[in-house]
Amino acid sequence: MPKFKAVINIENVVASATLNQKVDLNAVVKGYPGVEYRPEQFPGLVFRLKKPKTATLIFNSGKMVCTGAKSEKEARRAVMKVIKELKKSGI
């Protein structure tokens, strides 16, 4: 039987985070018109970053889910960047 060598690539890291406070998603929309929020279709807001190229779901409970990162480090950086943006706008 021939030996196969597997080539493994990490394509998508998913990270979750909690802000430990409620988030007014309507206020986020006002501060960042580029975010996607359609509460009649999905309870979370989608906050996309270009660098690192990720999408973070933010829920009014303060829970967040970051997808699209290529590594754990990149996922952490994306979550911290979103939190920084939220703080900057007073949320």
Buried (B, 14 or more C-beta within 10 A) or exposed (E): EEEEEEEEEEEEBEBEBEBEEEBEBEEBBEBBEEBBBEEEEEEBBBBBBEEBEBBBBBBBBEBBBBBBBBEEEBBBBBBEBBBEBBEEEEB
